[in-house]
Amino acid sequence: MPESKATLNCYSALLGLLLLAAPTAVQAQLDYTTNSDGVSVTITGYTGPVGSLIIPTNINALTVTSVGEEAFMYSGLTNVTIPGSVTNIGEDAFNGCASLTSVAIADGVTSIGIYAFYDCTRLTSVTIGNGVTSFGEYAFAQCTRLTSITVPNSVTSIGEGVFLYDSSLTNVTIPDSVTSIGDSAFQNCTSLTSVTIPGSVISIGDEAFYQCSSLTNDTIPGSVTSIGVEAFAGCPLTSVTIADGVTTIGDSAFAGCPLTSVTIPGSVTTIGDEAFYQCSSLTSVTIADGVTAIGDHAFAYCSSLTNVNIPNSVSVIGEFAFQNSTSLKSVTIPGSVTSIGEGVFYQCYGLTSVTIGDGVASVGFDMFAYDSSLRSLTIPNSVTSIGTLAFHDCTLTSITIPASVTSIGSFAFQGDCLSSVLFMGNAPAADGTAFRIGCTTAYYLPGTTGWIAFSTNTGIPVVLWNPLIQTTGPNFGVQNNQFGFNITGTPNIFVVVEACTDLANPAWIPIQTLTLTSGLVHFSDYQWTNYPSRFYAIGFP
């Protein structure tokens, strides 16, 4: 007997409800668009309730292959599972999901878009499948409760700001597949205590680990060719190993780190501006032969630095490179250096001795200003000018200026009392501020010119320095078992008698400083019998 129309209508209604129930339970929550291939969809929005969500593999027999831009932005989801059918998570897809605590991303996903999980402040757990090859910029930035993450072996680069301000992140595993760590990738991850950078990484971006205030040690492998600007600035690194292979240490790369010692390998060509600025615990720096340039302020305010070697490969030392390195005692600048910036040793209060190699053309502005312990300085014949304030407020009592110097800047030797200056050549150009009037006397050699005008311009007296050893007469030779001789010259000039034992390889040792009272003084050496041979010379004290 056939069913009634009413019964059929009832069945039809029930069947309609059943057919509608399964798909529309998902469709009511997920908005989507059909992709151009006609067989897949991209999720574009979510209208469902707060809570957990498992994104389906299919909707209406169409495969879900993409989570679109801003699809779940600011939603109340707490947990999300993304299936293997999805290959792409779009920009801002879960941006601002403040209730989201965990995310599971299947192996099918290959890319995670820019800002995809940005500002998910309750996110503590992320499982990332092995299909992901790249993280978009700031993908997990400001996920402030995220404590750890494992980057899968499929990832080749960690993009800009990916984990920026993830302040609870304590450890990160970076696989050997990664070749670059982007700018600000881990910036301000203040709980990050350690990170292992694998040998596959060739570049560390600007501010990559900036202000990671718990990161105490690191090893930078030889595969890395460049360390970016402020890459580790503000980290409490006490130890860092820079492997041979790094070619560039960027500006402010380790600024403010409490490092105690640093060895810079020969593969490095440039130490960037402020690279180790304010590393106040740094006591020793070894720079291998190969480095050609030391940047501006590179070691400025390294107040514990007592020793630094500058190799013969260095040709440029930047402005204020060692400014306020107040524990630095002595420095030798090799002859390879042709350019040395202003204020290089400004306010290095502990600096007592400097040797400048024959290659530097100028002693520039403020170069040794306020170096209150400086007692010994050699200016090479390559120097042609001494700049403004170059030795202002130094404690040098005497100095020799080579014949190559043709000009002396304003206030170059003002401040503490420089008592005597010996000029090896003609008078250089200088004005009335160059020296401290009433304190300094200029000494010049026979045959040089311009000294009357020099005295008029500078306001300091000039005196002929012409000491001469008398090798004849009754006072020359051995008397009372002492070898001696007379020295004559301009009355009241000062001389120092020096001695050595080998003229082929002379090491002149000061023996005695004398004053030529009335233009004559006698020198005698009671120790002359202690040496098989001894040679004598007179010099400027």
GUSELUM-459090 format. One record per residue (C-alpha): residue number from 1; residue in one letter; y, x, z. Coordinates in pm, 1 decimal. Layout:
NODE  seq  type     north      east        up
NODE  NUM     a         Y         X         Z
...
END
This chain:
NODE  seq  type     north      east        up
NODE    1     m       0.0       0.0       0.0
NODE    2     p     333.1     152.1     -95.4
NODE    3     e     579.3     248.8     177.7
NODE    4     s     882.9      38.4     228.1
NODE    5     k    1225.2     144.6     107.2
NODE    6     a    1336.6     166.6     469.2
NODE    7     t    1055.3     406.2     551.5
NODE    8     l    1130.7     619.9     249.7
NODE    9     n    1493.8     631.0     345.4
NODE   10     c    1393.3     742.1     694.9
NODE   11     y    1174.1    1018.3     557.1
NODE   12     s    1446.0    1123.4     317.4
NODE   13     a    1697.8    1143.8     598.0
NODE   14     l    1456.9    1343.2     817.5
NODE   15     l    1371.6    1579.2     529.2
NODE   16     g    1740.3    1628.5     462.6
NODE   17     l    1799.8    1720.0     824.0
NODE   18     l    1507.4    1963.4     824.1
NODE   19     l    1621.5    2128.8     502.0
NODE   20     l    1973.2    2154.6     636.0
NODE   21     a    1882.6    2278.8     981.9
NODE   22     a    1748.4    2627.7     903.2
NODE   23     p    2004.3    2752.9     653.9
NODE   24     t    2310.9    2579.2     794.2
NODE   25     a    2244.4    2716.6    1142.9
NODE   26     v    2335.7    3054.6     988.3
NODE   27     q    2588.0    2925.8     739.5
NODE   28     a    2781.2    2756.5    1018.5
NODE   29     q    2832.6    3099.7    1172.6
NODE   30     l    2868.0    3324.6     869.9
NODE   31     d    3107.5    3294.7     579.6
NODE   32     y    3006.5    3484.9     269.3
NODE   33     t    3075.6    3540.6     -96.8
NODE   34     t    2824.5    3596.5    -374.5
NODE   35     n    2843.9    3940.7    -528.8
NODE   36     s    2881.2    4001.1    -902.9
NODE   37     d    2507.4    4064.7    -941.6
NODE   38     g    2440.3    3701.2    -852.2
NODE   39     v    2155.6    3787.9    -617.1
NODE   40     s    2335.7    3934.8    -315.0
NODE   41     v    2614.1    3836.0     -78.0
NODE   42     t    2888.1    3993.6     132.0
NODE   43     i    2961.5    3847.5     473.7
NODE   44     t    3333.7    3773.3     495.0
NODE   45     g    3374.3    3594.4     828.2
NODE   46     y    3219.7    3455.6    1145.1
NODE   47     t    3280.9    3118.9    1306.8
NODE   48     g    2997.8    3116.0    1559.8
NODE   49     p    3002.8    3131.3    1939.0
NODE   50     v    3046.5    3427.7    2174.5
NODE   51     g    2721.1    3622.5    2226.7
NODE   52     s    2456.4    3809.0    2034.6
NODE   53     l    2408.4    3803.9    1659.0
NODE   54     i    2127.8    3920.2    1435.2
NODE   55     i    2266.4    3930.7    1084.2
NODE   56     p    2000.0    3782.3     853.6
NODE   57     t    1851.1    3967.4     559.1
NODE   58     n    1893.6    3660.1     333.9
NODE   59     i    2120.3    3358.5     309.5
NODE   60     n    2008.3    3082.1      73.7
NODE   61     a    1762.3    3321.8     -90.4
NODE   62     l    2045.2    3569.8    -156.0
NODE   63     t    2018.5    3918.5      -1.8
NODE   64     v    2285.7    4021.5     249.7
NODE   65     t    2395.3    4366.5     128.9
NODE   66     s    2741.4    4411.3     275.4
NODE   67     v    2952.7    4331.2     578.6
NODE   68     g    3299.1    4280.5     434.7
NODE   69     e    3642.0    4392.5     549.6
NODE   70     e    3753.9    4233.5     880.2
NODE   71     a    3444.0    4009.5     873.9
NODE   72     f    3402.1    4006.4    1254.3
NODE   73     m    3744.4    4138.9    1350.5
NODE   74     y    3847.7    4029.5    1702.1
NODE   75     s    3536.2    3810.3    1741.7
NODE   76     g    3368.5    3750.3    2079.6
NODE   77     l    3032.2    3902.7    1985.8
NODE   78     t    2852.1    4097.5    2258.1
NODE   79     n    2558.3    4245.5    2061.8
NODE   80     v    2501.6    4289.9    1688.7
NODE   81     t    2195.7    4387.6    1486.0
NODE   82     i    2260.9    4485.9    1125.1
NODE   83     p    1950.1    4464.8     900.9
NODE   84     g    1818.1    4720.1     650.6
NODE   85     s    1929.6    4506.4     355.5
NODE   86     v    2293.7    4591.6     435.7
NODE   87     t    2416.7    4908.7     266.4
NODE   88     n    2784.2    4896.2     353.9
NODE   89     i    2989.4    4805.5     661.0
NODE   90     g    3344.9    4743.4     544.2
NODE   91     e    3683.6    4843.9     677.2
NODE   92     d    3780.8    4687.3    1011.4
NODE   93     a    3453.2    4491.3    1007.3
NODE   94     f    3425.4    4480.1    1390.0
NODE   95     n    3773.8    4607.0    1476.1
NODE   96     g    3895.2    4484.8    1813.2
NODE   97     c    3565.2    4321.8    1923.4
NODE   98     a    3649.1    4373.4    2289.2
NODE   99     s    3326.9    4212.3    2420.3
NODE  100     l    3087.5    4406.3    2198.2
NODE  101     t    2855.1    4624.3    2410.7
NODE  102     s    2581.5    4734.4    2168.8
NODE  103     v    2525.2    4775.7    1796.2
NODE  104     a    2202.4    4850.5    1608.0
NODE  105     i    2249.1    4970.4    1250.4
NODE  106     a    1933.3    4983.1    1034.9
NODE  107     d    1837.7    5261.2     793.7
NODE  108     g    1964.6    5076.2     485.9
NODE  109     v    2333.4    5124.4     575.1
NODE  110     t    2479.6    5423.5     389.1
NODE  111     s    2848.3    5396.9     475.9
NODE  112     i    3051.1    5277.0     771.7
NODE  113     g    3406.0    5190.0     673.2
NODE  114     i    3745.9    5288.4     806.1
NODE  115     y    3818.7    5140.1    1151.1
NODE  116     a    3483.4    4958.0    1136.9
NODE  117     f    3433.9    4954.7    1517.4
NODE  118     y    3784.0    5059.0    1619.0
NODE  119     d    3897.4    4954.2    1965.9
NODE  120     c    3561.2    4806.7    2069.2
NODE  121     t    3646.7    4898.4    2426.5
NODE  122     r    3320.1    4776.6    2587.7
NODE  123     l    3084.3    4933.8    2337.4
NODE  124     t    2839.2    5156.2    2526.8
NODE  125     s    2544.0    5186.8    2291.6
NODE  126     v    2522.6    5250.7    1917.8
NODE  127     t    2202.9    5308.0    1722.1
NODE  128     i    2273.8    5443.0    1375.0
NODE  129     g    2003.0    5442.2    1109.4
NODE  130     n    1907.6    5745.3     902.5
NODE  131     g    2063.7    5612.0     583.4
NODE  132     v    2427.6    5663.2     684.4
NODE  133     t    2588.8    5953.4     494.6
NODE  134     s    2948.5    5918.1     609.2
NODE  135     f    3163.6    5766.0     879.5
NODE  136     g    3495.0    5624.8     769.1
NODE  137     e    3815.7    5736.2     934.2
NODE  138     y    3850.8    5610.9    1293.2
NODE  139     a    3520.9    5419.9    1262.1
NODE  140     f    3446.4    5439.7    1638.1
NODE  141     a    3792.2    5539.3    1763.6
NODE  142     q    3906.3    5404.7    2100.1
NODE  143     c    3557.2    5293.1    2199.1
NODE  144     t    3648.2    5399.9    2549.1
NODE  145     r    3311.5    5315.8    2713.3
NODE  146     l    3088.1    5482.6    2456.0
NODE  147     t    2903.5    5757.7    2648.9
NODE  148     s    2680.0    5920.6    2389.2
NODE  149     i    2594.8    5903.8    2023.9
NODE  150     t    2340.4    6066.8    1797.3
NODE  151     v    2464.8    6137.5    1449.8
NODE  152     p    2170.6    6090.3    1208.0
NODE  153     n    2046.3    6368.6     981.0
NODE  154     s    2169.7    6182.6     675.2
NODE  155     v    2538.7    6228.3     766.5
NODE  156     t    2717.6    6506.2     574.9
NODE  157     s    3068.2    6469.4     716.0
NODE  158     i    3233.3    6337.7    1029.8
NODE  159     g    3560.4    6194.3     909.7
NODE  160     e    3909.5    6189.6    1047.9
NODE  161     g    3946.6    6039.3    1395.0
NODE  162     v    3594.1    5895.6    1401.1
NODE  163     f    3559.5    5928.2    1781.0
NODE  164     l    3930.1    5956.2    1867.3
NODE  165     y    4009.9    5863.9    2231.3
NODE  166     d    3644.6    5789.6    2317.2
NODE  167     s    3718.7    5893.3    2673.2
NODE  168     s    3368.2    5826.0    2814.9
NODE  169     l    3180.3    6024.4    2549.9
NODE  170     t    2997.6    6305.9    2732.7
NODE  171     n    2775.6    6452.7    2463.4
NODE  172     v    2730.7    6444.2    2089.7
NODE  173     t    2445.4    6571.1    1877.0
NODE  174     i    2566.8    6695.0    1539.3
NODE  175     p    2277.8    6751.0    1293.7
NODE  176     d    2239.3    7036.7    1046.2
NODE  177     s    2328.3    6804.3     758.8
NODE  178     v    2696.4    6791.7     861.1
NODE  179     t    2921.7    7030.0     667.5
NODE  180     s    3265.5    6925.4     794.3
NODE  181     i    3422.0    6791.1    1111.6
NODE  182     g    3739.3    6606.3    1020.8
NODE  183     d    4088.4    6605.5    1165.6
NODE  184     s    4104.1    6452.4    1516.1
NODE  185     a    3731.7    6367.9    1498.0
NODE  186     f    3683.3    6409.3    1874.9
NODE  187     q    4046.2    6425.9    1985.0
NODE  188     n    4102.9    6321.5    2347.7
NODE  189     c    3732.4    6274.5    2420.0
NODE  190     t    3819.1    6369.8    2775.4
NODE  191     s    3463.3    6346.8    2916.1
NODE  192     l    3302.0    6560.8    2645.0
NODE  193     t    3151.2    6860.2    2826.9
NODE  194     s    2960.6    7032.5    2549.3
NODE  195     v    2911.2    7019.7    2177.4
NODE  196     t    2684.8    7222.5    1953.3
NODE  197     i    2831.3    7294.8    1613.3
NODE  198     p    2543.5    7363.0    1372.7
NODE  199     g    2530.5    7642.2    1118.9
NODE  200     s    2580.7    7393.8     834.9
NODE  201     v    2944.0    7321.1     927.7
NODE  202     i    3195.8    7507.2     711.7
NODE  203     s    3523.0    7354.5     836.1
NODE  204     i    3661.3    7222.9    1162.7
NODE  205     g    3964.5    7004.9    1101.1
NODE  206     d    4306.8    6989.1    1259.9
NODE  207     e    4296.3    6863.2    1621.9
NODE  208     a    3920.2    6810.8    1586.6
NODE  209     f    3862.2    6864.6    1961.5
NODE  210     y    4225.5    6848.1    2074.3
NODE  211     q    4267.3    6770.9    2445.5
NODE  212     c    3893.5    6742.1    2513.7
NODE  213     s    3980.9    6816.9    2872.8
NODE  214     s    3620.5    6868.6    2996.6
NODE  215     l    3500.7    7098.4    2716.9
NODE  216     t    3450.1    7440.4    2879.3
NODE  217     n    3261.2    7650.1    2623.9
NODE  218     d    3181.5    7654.7    2257.1
NODE  219     t    3019.1    7861.9    1986.4
NODE  220     i    3168.1    7854.8    1639.7
NODE  221     p    2901.6    7959.8    1387.6
NODE  222     g    2954.7    8205.6    1104.7
NODE  223     s    2919.9    7926.1     849.5
NODE  224     v    3264.2    7799.0     951.7
NODE  225     t    3536.2    7939.3     728.3
NODE  226     s    3836.5    7767.3     882.1
NODE  227     i    3934.7    7645.0    1227.8
NODE  228     g    4209.1    7386.3    1190.1
NODE  229     v    4548.8    7343.9    1350.4
NODE  230     e    4516.7    7264.7    1723.7
NODE  231     a    4141.3    7230.7    1674.0
NODE  232     f    4063.9    7315.0    2039.7
NODE  233     a    4415.3    7308.6    2186.1
NODE  234     g    4429.2    7180.3    2542.5
NODE  235     c    4055.1    7221.8    2602.1
NODE  236     p    3957.4    7402.0    2927.0
NODE  237     l    3754.6    7654.7    2727.1
NODE  238     t    3683.1    7962.3    2935.9
NODE  239     s    3458.8    8110.4    2670.1
NODE  240     v    3444.6    8086.8    2293.8
NODE  241     t    3235.5    8279.6    2044.4
NODE  242     i    3383.3    8308.4    1696.9
NODE  243     a    3109.5    8426.7    1463.1
NODE  244     d    3166.9    8664.9    1174.8
NODE  245     g    3235.9    8436.6     879.8
NODE  246     v    3545.4    8250.9     999.5
NODE  247     t    3838.1    8345.3     775.1
NODE  248     t    4125.4    8145.6     925.1
NODE  249     i    4217.9    8056.6    1281.3
NODE  250     g    4470.4    7775.6    1242.9
NODE  251     d    4803.9    7723.9    1413.1
NODE  252     s    4764.3    7643.6    1785.5
NODE  253     a    4385.0    7639.6    1740.2
NODE  254     f    4318.0    7743.4    2102.2
NODE  255     a    4664.6    7688.7    2252.2
NODE  256     g    4657.4    7630.7    2625.7
NODE  257     c    4286.9    7712.7    2667.4
NODE  258     p    4202.3    7912.9    2986.0
NODE  259     l    4008.1    8173.2    2786.7
NODE  260     t    3957.5    8508.8    2959.0
NODE  261     s    3870.8    8723.7    2657.9
NODE  262     v    3852.4    8681.4    2282.7
NODE  263     t    3693.3    8883.2    2005.2
NODE  264     i    3823.7    8802.9    1660.3
NODE  265     p    3577.9    8910.3    1388.4
NODE  266     g    3668.9    9110.1    1080.0
NODE  267     s    3608.0    8811.4     853.2
NODE  268     v    3926.7    8651.9     986.0
NODE  269     t    4227.5    8735.2     770.4
NODE  270     t    4491.0    8527.6     947.8
NODE  271     i    4550.6    8441.0    1311.8
NODE  272     g    4769.9    8132.8    1288.9
NODE  273     d    5100.5    8055.8    1454.1
NODE  274     e    5055.9    7986.7    1828.4
NODE  275     a    4678.5    8027.3    1784.2
NODE  276     f    4635.1    8138.2    2147.3
NODE  277     y    4973.5    8020.7    2276.8
NODE  278     q    4987.2    7981.5    2657.3
NODE  279     c    4631.1    8103.5    2712.7
NODE  280     s    4748.5    8219.6    3053.3
NODE  281     s    4406.2    8347.0    3171.1
NODE  282     l    4349.2    8565.8    2865.9
NODE  283     t    4322.3    8928.6    2977.2
NODE  284     s    4183.7    9103.8    2670.7
NODE  285     v    4190.1    9053.8    2293.7
NODE  286     t    3982.2    9252.8    2047.2
NODE  287     i    4092.3    9214.9    1688.1
NODE  288     a    3843.4    9355.1    1437.8
NODE  289     d    3948.3    9553.7    1132.6
NODE  290     g    3998.7    9294.9     859.7
NODE  291     v    4271.6    9079.5    1011.6
NODE  292     t    4588.1    9115.0     802.1
NODE  293     a    4833.2    8880.4     974.7
NODE  294     i    4912.3    8777.7    1332.8
NODE  295     g    5117.7    8458.5    1326.9
NODE  296     d    5437.2    8356.6    1503.0
NODE  297     h    5387.3    8310.6    1879.8
NODE  298     a    5014.6    8381.2    1829.8
NODE  299     f    4972.6    8525.7    2182.1
NODE  300     a    5301.6    8412.3    2336.2
NODE  301     y    5293.3    8331.3    2708.6
NODE  302     c    4951.2    8491.6    2755.2
NODE  303     s    5073.4    8603.5    3095.5
NODE  304     s    4748.3    8776.6    3202.9
NODE  305     l    4700.9    8973.5    2881.2
NODE  306     t    4685.1    9343.8    2968.7
NODE  307     n    4527.6    9487.0    2657.0
NODE  308     v    4534.6    9418.8    2284.6
NODE  309     n    4427.7    9638.0    1996.8
NODE  310     i    4601.5    9593.8    1663.6
NODE  311     p    4380.0    9732.8    1383.3
NODE  312     n    4495.9    9925.7    1079.0
NODE  313     s    4428.4    9624.1     856.7
NODE  314     v    4721.3    9427.3    1003.6
NODE  315     s    5032.7    9426.6     786.0
NODE  316     v    5228.4    9136.7     937.6
NODE  317     i    5307.9    9054.4    1300.6
NODE  318     g    5495.4    8726.2    1328.7
NODE  319     e    5798.8    8629.1    1531.2
NODE  320     f    5760.0    8630.3    1911.2
NODE  321     a    5388.6    8704.1    1865.2
NODE  322     f    5350.4    8842.8    2219.9
NODE  323     q    5653.8    8682.1    2382.7
NODE  324     n    5628.8    8655.0    2763.1
NODE  325     s    5291.0    8828.6    2776.5
NODE  326     t    5417.1    8968.9    3101.2
NODE  327     s    5108.9    9174.8    3199.1
NODE  328     l    5091.2    9369.6    2872.7
NODE  329     k    5125.6    9740.8    2958.2
NODE  330     s    5118.3    9939.5    2635.9
NODE  331     v    5096.5    9868.3    2265.3
NODE  332     t    5038.1   10077.8    1955.9
NODE  333     i    5151.8    9922.4    1629.5
NODE  334     p    4965.1   10092.6    1343.5
NODE  335     g    5132.3   10231.9    1033.5
NODE  336     s    4977.3    9953.0     825.0
NODE  337     v    5227.8    9705.5     971.4
NODE  338     t    5518.1    9664.8     729.1
NODE  339     s    5665.3    9342.4     862.6
NODE  340     i    5725.7    9271.7    1229.5
NODE  341     g    5911.1    8957.4    1328.9
NODE  342     e    6192.0    8888.5    1568.0
NODE  343     g    6127.3    8891.1    1941.7
NODE  344     v    5767.4    9014.5    1910.4
NODE  345     f    5766.6    9161.2    2264.6
NODE  346     y    6049.9    8951.8    2406.6
NODE  347     q    6035.4    8932.7    2788.3
NODE  348     c    5717.8    9140.5    2817.4
NODE  349     y    5826.4    9251.3    3163.6
NODE  350     g    5523.1    9473.1    3226.5
NODE  351     l    5542.8    9667.6    2899.0
NODE  352     t    5594.1   10037.5    2976.3
NODE  353     s    5507.3   10213.0    2650.9
NODE  354     v    5523.8   10127.0    2279.9
NODE  355     t    5429.5   10334.2    1977.2
NODE  356     i    5545.0   10195.9    1642.8
NODE  357     g    5362.1   10331.5    1339.2
NODE  358     d    5538.0   10476.8    1036.3
NODE  359     g    5550.4   10162.9     823.3
NODE  360     v    5783.3    9924.1    1006.0
NODE  361     a    6124.6    9901.5     839.1
NODE  362     s    6320.2    9716.4    1104.6
NODE  363     v    6330.6    9674.3    1481.4
NODE  364     g    6449.8    9315.0    1470.1
NODE  365     f    6641.1    9063.7    1676.3
NODE  366     d    6529.8    9045.1    2042.0
NODE  367     m    6219.5    9253.5    1969.6
NODE  368     f    6209.4    9427.4    2310.3
NODE  369     a    6475.9    9226.0    2492.3
NODE  370     y    6433.5    9200.3    2871.1
NODE  371     d    6134.6    9438.9    2876.0
NODE  372     s    6237.5    9558.6    3217.1
NODE  373     s    5955.7    9814.0    3262.3
NODE  374     l    5987.2    9986.2    2923.6
NODE  375     r    6014.5   10361.0    2976.1
NODE  376     s    5879.8   10513.8    2656.6
NODE  377     l    5930.6   10417.3    2293.3
NODE  378     t    5875.8   10596.3    1963.7
NODE  379     i    6075.5   10470.0    1666.7
NODE  380     p    5925.2   10593.2    1336.9
NODE  381     n    6110.3   10740.5    1040.9
NODE  382     s    6041.3   10427.1     837.4
NODE  383     v    6286.5   10217.4    1042.4
NODE  384     t    6623.4   10169.2     871.9
NODE  385     s    6785.6    9914.2    1103.0
NODE  386     i    6786.7    9813.6    1468.8
NODE  387     g    6870.1    9446.2    1507.6
NODE  388     t    7092.4    9242.4    1733.4
NODE  389     l    6976.5    9238.1    2099.0
NODE  390     a    6672.2    9448.5    2002.1
NODE  391     f    6663.3    9637.6    2335.7
NODE  392     h    6894.0    9413.3    2537.2
NODE  393     d    6836.5    9449.7    2912.8
NODE  394     c    6560.5    9709.1    2874.3
NODE  395     t    6525.6    9990.5    3128.9
NODE  396     l    6504.8   10270.7    2874.7
NODE  397     t    6707.2   10565.7    3003.0
NODE  398     s    6690.7   10764.3    2680.6
NODE  399     i    6579.9   10714.0    2322.1
NODE  400     t    6565.8   10908.5    1997.1
NODE  401     i    6694.9   10736.2    1682.1
NODE  402     p    6545.5   10874.6    1357.8
NODE  403     a    6762.7   10981.8    1064.5
NODE  404     s    6639.2   10683.7     861.9
NODE  405     v    6834.6   10433.7    1077.6
NODE  406     t    7161.6   10336.3     907.2
NODE  407     s    7270.1   10037.7    1119.5
NODE  408     i    7251.8    9919.2    1480.5
NODE  409     g    7314.8    9550.0    1555.3
NODE  410     s    7537.5    9388.5    1813.5
NODE  411     f    7424.1    9415.8    2176.7
NODE  412     a    7120.2    9617.8    2064.2
NODE  413     f    7127.1    9840.0    2374.9
NODE  414     q    7343.6    9630.0    2606.0
NODE  415     g    7238.1    9542.7    2957.9
NODE  416     d    7062.7    9800.0    3175.6
NODE  417     c    7201.8   10148.2    3152.8
NODE  418     l    7076.5   10358.6    2862.9
NODE  419     s    7216.7   10696.4    2958.0
NODE  420     s    7147.9   10905.8    2648.0
NODE  421     v    7068.4   10855.1    2279.5
NODE  422     l    6976.1   11136.7    2040.0
NODE  423     f    7051.9   11070.5    1673.6
NODE  424     m    6847.6   11274.4    1427.0
NODE  425     g    7067.2   11196.0    1127.2
NODE  426     n    7419.4   11091.2    1033.3
NODE  427     a    7603.3   10831.3    1239.3
NODE  428     p    7476.8   10476.3    1172.9
NODE  429     a    7702.6   10172.1    1146.1
NODE  430     a    7757.3   10010.1    1488.5
NODE  431     d    8024.8    9815.9    1672.8
NODE  432     g    8168.1    9812.5    2023.8
NODE  433     t    7895.3    9584.2    2160.6
NODE  434     a    7598.1    9797.3    2053.4
NODE  435     f    7594.9   10013.0    2368.9
NODE  436     r    7708.0    9970.5    2725.1
NODE  437     i    8045.3   10146.0    2746.9
NODE  438     g    8076.3   10380.4    3044.2
NODE  439     c    7702.1   10431.3    3064.4
NODE  440     t    7569.2   10569.4    2737.0
NODE  441     t    7632.3   10908.5    2573.8
NODE  442     a    7537.8   10973.5    2212.8
NODE  443     y    7401.4   11315.0    2115.5
NODE  444     y    7401.3   11438.0    1756.5
NODE  445     l    7252.7   11735.7    1572.7
NODE  446     p    7437.8   12018.7    1399.9
NODE  447     g    7524.4   11943.1    1036.6
NODE  448     t    7529.5   11563.0    1074.7
NODE  449     t    7843.5   11359.7    1007.6
NODE  450     g    8044.5   11051.1    1102.3
NODE  451     w    8057.8   11101.1    1477.5
NODE  452     i    8429.4   11072.1    1538.8
NODE  453     a    8436.8   10730.8    1369.2
NODE  454     f    8114.2   10632.1    1549.5
NODE  455     s    8271.2   10711.2    1886.9
NODE  456     t    8581.8   10514.6    1796.6
NODE  457     n    8381.7   10210.3    1682.1
NODE  458     t    8135.5   10200.4    1971.3
NODE  459     g    8357.5   10328.4    2252.8
NODE  460     i    8094.4   10577.4    2376.3
NODE  461     p    8130.5   10957.1    2391.2
NODE  462     v    7946.2   11180.9    2144.3
NODE  463     v    7816.5   11530.3    2224.6
NODE  464     l    7667.2   11799.4    2003.2
NODE  465     w    7303.4   11861.0    2102.9
NODE  466     n    7224.5   12215.9    1993.4
NODE  467     p    6991.0   12391.6    2240.6
NODE  468     l    6851.3   12724.6    2127.8
NODE  469     i    6583.0   12949.8    2282.0
NODE  470     q    6699.1   13312.8    2302.3
NODE  471     t    6405.3   13529.5    2196.8
NODE  472     t    6584.2   13859.7    2261.9
NODE  473     g    6754.7   14017.4    2558.7
NODE  474     p    6648.4   14115.2    2908.5
NODE  475     n    6567.7   13760.5    3019.5
NODE  476     f    6299.6   13701.7    2752.7
NODE  477     g    5937.8   13777.3    2843.1
NODE  478     v    5744.7   13844.1    3163.2
NODE  479     q    5942.6   13901.2    3480.7
NODE  480     n    5800.5   13881.2    3834.2
NODE  481     n    5469.2   13770.5    3677.7
NODE  482     q    5640.3   13470.9    3513.8
NODE  483     f    5704.4   13419.8    3142.6
NODE  484     g    6059.6   13305.4    3076.0
NODE  485     f    6356.5   13279.2    2841.2
NODE  486     n    6717.4   13163.5    2826.8
NODE  487     i    6830.3   12842.2    2657.3
NODE  488     t    7187.8   12816.9    2529.9
NODE  489     g    7388.5   12530.3    2383.8
NODE  490     t    7663.9   12277.7    2450.8
NODE  491     p    7754.8   12283.0    2822.2
NODE  492     n    7581.9   12022.5    3042.0
NODE  493     i    7339.4   11889.4    2779.2
NODE  494     f    6985.1   11809.0    2891.4
NODE  495     v    6663.6   11956.2    2750.2
NODE  496     v    6296.1   11924.8    2829.8
NODE  497     v    6067.4   12227.5    2788.8
NODE  498     e    5725.4   12138.8    2651.0
NODE  499     a    5411.2   12349.4    2606.7
NODE  500     c    5083.7   12339.1    2415.4
NODE  501     t    4786.9   12572.8    2370.0
NODE  502     d    4695.8   12505.3    2004.1
NODE  503     l    4951.6   12481.7    1725.9
NODE  504     a    4688.3   12360.3    1479.8
NODE  505     n    4628.9   12051.0    1694.6
NODE  506     p    4929.9   12040.7    1924.1
NODE  507     a    4936.3   11826.4    2236.4
NODE  508     w    5279.2   11892.8    2379.4
NODE  509     i    5306.7   11849.8    2755.8
NODE  510     p    5648.8   11828.1    2930.2
NODE  511     i    5685.8   12107.5    3187.8
NODE  512     q    6043.6   12093.8    3309.3
NODE  513     t    6373.1   11913.2    3243.8
NODE  514     l    6682.3   12134.7    3260.9
NODE  515     t    7060.8   12105.0    3238.6
NODE  516     l    7255.4   12367.6    3045.3
NODE  517     t    7521.5   12418.9    3310.8
NODE  518     s    7807.1   12614.5    3151.5
NODE  519     g    7598.1   12619.8    2833.2
NODE  520     l    7314.0   12835.6    2967.1
NODE  521     v    6992.9   12793.0    3165.6
NODE  522     h    6690.6   13013.8    3233.5
NODE  523     f    6335.3   12878.5    3212.3
NODE  524     s    6032.7   13049.3    3369.0
NODE  525     d    5664.5   12951.0    3370.2
NODE  526     y    5458.5   13076.8    3664.8
NODE  527     q    5141.3   12909.4    3527.8
NODE  528     w    5136.8   13098.3    3197.3
NODE  529     t    4849.3   13322.2    3309.3
NODE  530     n    4621.0   13016.7    3342.0
NODE  531     y    4598.5   12987.3    2960.7
NODE  532     p    4464.5   13224.9    2693.4
NODE  533     s    4775.4   13139.1    2491.3
NODE  534     r    5071.3   12906.9    2540.2
NODE  535     f    5344.2   12790.5    2302.5
NODE  536     y    5684.0   12646.7    2399.1
NODE  537     a    5932.4   12404.9    2245.8
NODE  538     i    6244.4   12224.3    2361.7
NODE  539     g    6303.8   11854.5    2314.6
NODE  540     f    6528.1   11566.7    2412.1
NODE  541     p    6444.3   11425.3    2754.2
END
